[in-house]
Amino acid sequence: MTLLTVNSLESGYGKLPILHGIDLKVDEGELVAVIGPNGAGKSTLLKAISGLLPCWKGNVSFAGNNVHDYEPNMLPTWGLGYVPQDRNVFPGLTVAENLEMASTMLKNPGPRIKAAYERFPILGKRQKQAARTLSGGERQMLAIASALILEPKLLMLDEPTTGLAPVVANEVISHILDINRGGTAILWVVEENPASVLMHCPRVYLLESGLIRRTDSGENLLNDPKFAELFLGVA
């Protein structure tokens, strides 16, 4: 079953067009990646899908609902989680308070918060610590844990490993792959460590200048010398 369908989407900021007719889909339980150079429109795409940017033309459908007919705060209740690249935690709140904020829609959030600590044990050790004092990897884990509180059917991630040390990035990647193996579909905007991610993706969208230039499996892309030269630094 298809969870997310993006048809001929055009969007941007103010009067500046960024996306020029995007077609994309994500099925239940699928792991899908979006990759492209800086300025390609990757973050803009996730913002438009989540209703934070207008849909000028085309449409975005999630779980049978036209996203842009509703307020963005409705989407988590349908099962769409979104972790932006920046400002994805409340820095002045503790780890525990961040998770409590994420669970305000729940009558009994205790079991979900407990599950978050079980998935990310380091967060359990940092419960009383302000989010601003966490390491980069710990902040990303907190952001992902917060998005998982409502048990989304689809989790959208915007470059979750950017700026992280390789060892920490690999740990975050491992957590995300485990989330996908548990049945949650993932739409993953990839910037750094592309090979570590794409090797697991049956479908990857190559986005350039606001257009989908290629759709292929991660395996095929990684074996393409031209792609490897452009995105993996392999000459």
C-alpha positions in Angstrom: 0.0 0.0 0.0 1.3 3.5 -0.9 1.5 5.8 2.1 2.8 9.0 0.4 2.2 10.2 -3.2 3.7 13.4 -4.6 2.4 14.3 -8.0 3.8 17.1 -10.1 4.6 19.2 -7.0 5.7 22.8 -7.5 6.7 24.9 -4.5 9.2 27.4 -3.2 9.7 30.4 -1.0 7.8 33.6 -1.6 7.9 34.0 -5.4 11.1 32.0 -5.8 10.4 28.6 -7.3 12.5 25.7 -6.0 10.6 22.5 -6.9 9.5 22.0 -10.5 7.1 19.1 -10.9 8.2 16.5 -8.4 6.8 13.0 -8.6 7.7 10.6 -5.7 6.1 7.9 -3.7 6.8 5.9 -0.5 5.0 2.6 0.2 4.3 1.0 3.6 7.5 -0.1 5.4 9.7 1.1 2.5 13.1 2.8 2.8 13.5 5.5 0.2 16.3 8.1 -0.1 16.6 11.5 -1.8 20.1 12.6 -2.8 21.4 15.6 -4.7 23.9 18.4 -4.6 23.6 21.4 -2.2 20.7 23.7 -3.4 18.9 20.9 -5.2 15.7 21.4 -3.2 16.0 18.4 -0.9 15.0 20.2 2.4 12.4 22.2 0.5 10.8 19.0 -0.7 10.4 17.7 2.9 9.0 21.0 4.0 6.5 21.0 1.2 5.4 17.4 1.9 4.9 18.3 5.5 2.7 21.3 4.6 5.2 23.9 5.9 5.5 25.3 2.4 2.6 25.9 -0.1 1.8 23.6 -3.0 1.6 25.9 -6.0 0.8 23.1 -8.4 0.3 19.3 -8.1 -0.6 17.6 -4.9 0.8 15.7 -1.9 -1.3 12.8 -0.5 -0.6 11.0 2.7 -2.7 8.1 4.0 -5.4 9.2 1.5 -5.5 12.8 2.6 -4.5 15.8 0.6 -1.8 17.3 2.9 -2.3 20.9 1.8 -6.1 20.9 2.7 -5.1 20.7 6.4 -3.0 22.4 8.9 0.6 20.9 9.3 -0.1 19.9 12.9 -2.7 17.4 11.7 -0.1 15.3 10.0 1.4 13.6 13.0 -2.0 12.4 14.0 -2.2 10.6 10.6 1.1 8.9 11.1 3.6 11.3 9.4 6.7 12.1 11.4 9.3 14.7 10.3 12.7 15.4 11.7 14.1 18.6 10.2 17.8 19.2 9.8 17.9 22.1 12.3 15.9 23.2 15.3 14.6 19.7 15.8 14.7 19.7 19.7 13.8 22.2 22.4 17.3 23.2 23.6 16.2 24.8 26.9 14.3 21.7 28.0 15.7 18.5 29.4 15.6 15.2 27.5 12.7 14.1 29.5 10.8 17.3 28.9 11.4 17.1 25.2 9.8 13.6 25.1 6.9 14.8 27.2 6.3 17.7 24.8 6.3 15.2 21.9 3.7 13.1 23.7 1.1 15.7 24.7 -1.5 14.2 22.4 -1.3 10.9 24.3 -3.5 10.0 27.3 -0.9 7.6 28.6 2.6 8.6 27.3 4.5 6.6 29.8 5.0 3.4 27.8 6.0 5.3 24.7 8.6 7.3 26.6 9.9 4.1 28.2 10.2 2.6 24.7 12.2 5.7 23.6 14.7 5.2 26.4 15.0 1.5 25.6 15.7 2.2 21.9 18.2 5.0 22.8 19.7 4.0 26.1 22.0 7.1 26.2 18.9 9.3 26.4 17.8 7.4 29.5 21.1 8.4 31.1 20.6 12.0 30.0 17.0 12.4 31.1 17.6 15.4 33.4 20.2 17.0 31.1 19.2 20.1 28.9 19.1 19.3 25.2 21.5 22.1 24.5 24.2 20.3 26.4 23.9 17.0 24.4 26.4 16.0 21.7 25.4 16.2 18.1 24.6 12.6 17.9 22.6 12.6 21.1 20.6 15.5 19.8 19.7 13.7 16.6 18.7 10.6 18.7 16.5 12.8 20.8 14.9 14.4 17.7 14.2 11.0 16.2 12.9 9.6 19.5 10.6 12.5 19.8 9.2 11.9 16.3 8.7 8.2 17.1 6.6 8.9 20.2 3.4 9.0 18.1 4.4 5.8 16.3 4.5 7.2 12.7 3.8 5.1 9.7 6.3 7.2 7.8 9.3 9.1 9.2 10.9 11.8 7.1 14.5 12.6 8.0 16.5 15.6 6.7 20.2 14.8 6.6 20.3 13.3 10.1 24.0 12.5 10.1 25.3 15.9 8.8 28.2 17.2 10.9 28.6 14.0 13.0 31.8 12.1 13.5 31.9 8.9 11.4 31.5 6.6 14.4 28.5 8.6 15.7 27.0 8.8 12.2 27.2 5.1 11.8 25.4 4.6 15.2 22.6 7.0 14.1 22.3 5.2 10.7 22.1 1.8 12.5 19.2 3.2 14.7 17.4 4.4 11.6 17.8 1.1 9.8 16.5 -0.7 12.9 13.4 1.6 12.9 12.7 0.7 9.3 13.1 -3.0 10.0 10.5 -2.6 12.6 8.0 -1.6 9.9 8.2 2.2 9.8 8.6 3.6 6.3 11.5 6.1 6.0 12.0 9.0 3.5 15.6 9.9 4.0 17.3 13.0 2.6 21.0 11.9 2.4 23.9 14.3 2.4 26.9 12.7 4.2 27.7 9.0 4.3 25.7 8.3 1.2 27.2 4.8 0.5 26.2 3.7 4.1 22.6 4.6 3.4 22.0 3.9 -0.3 23.2 0.3 -0.1 20.0 -0.4 1.9 17.6 1.6 -0.3 15.5 -0.2 -3.1 14.6 3.2 -4.5 16.5 6.4 -4.6 15.5 9.8 -6.1 18.3 11.9 -7.5 17.2 15.6 -7.2 19.0 18.4 -9.1 17.8 22.0 -9.5 14.4 21.1 -8.2 13.8 18.2 -10.7 14.0 14.5 -10.3 16.8 13.5 -12.7 16.9 9.8 -12.0 15.1 7.1 -10.0 17.0 3.9 -9.4 18.0 1.4 -6.7 20.8 2.4 -4.3 22.8 -0.6 -5.5 22.6 0.5 -9.2 23.6 4.1 -8.3 26.6 3.0 -6.2 27.8 0.8 -9.1 27.5 3.7 -11.5 31.0 5.3 -12.0 29.6 8.7 -12.9 27.3 8.8 -9.8 30.2 7.6 -7.6 32.4 10.4 -8.9 29.8 13.1 -8.3 28.5 12.0 -4.9 31.0 9.6 -3.4 34.2 11.4 -4.4 35.4 8.3 -6.3 37.4 9.2 -9.4 
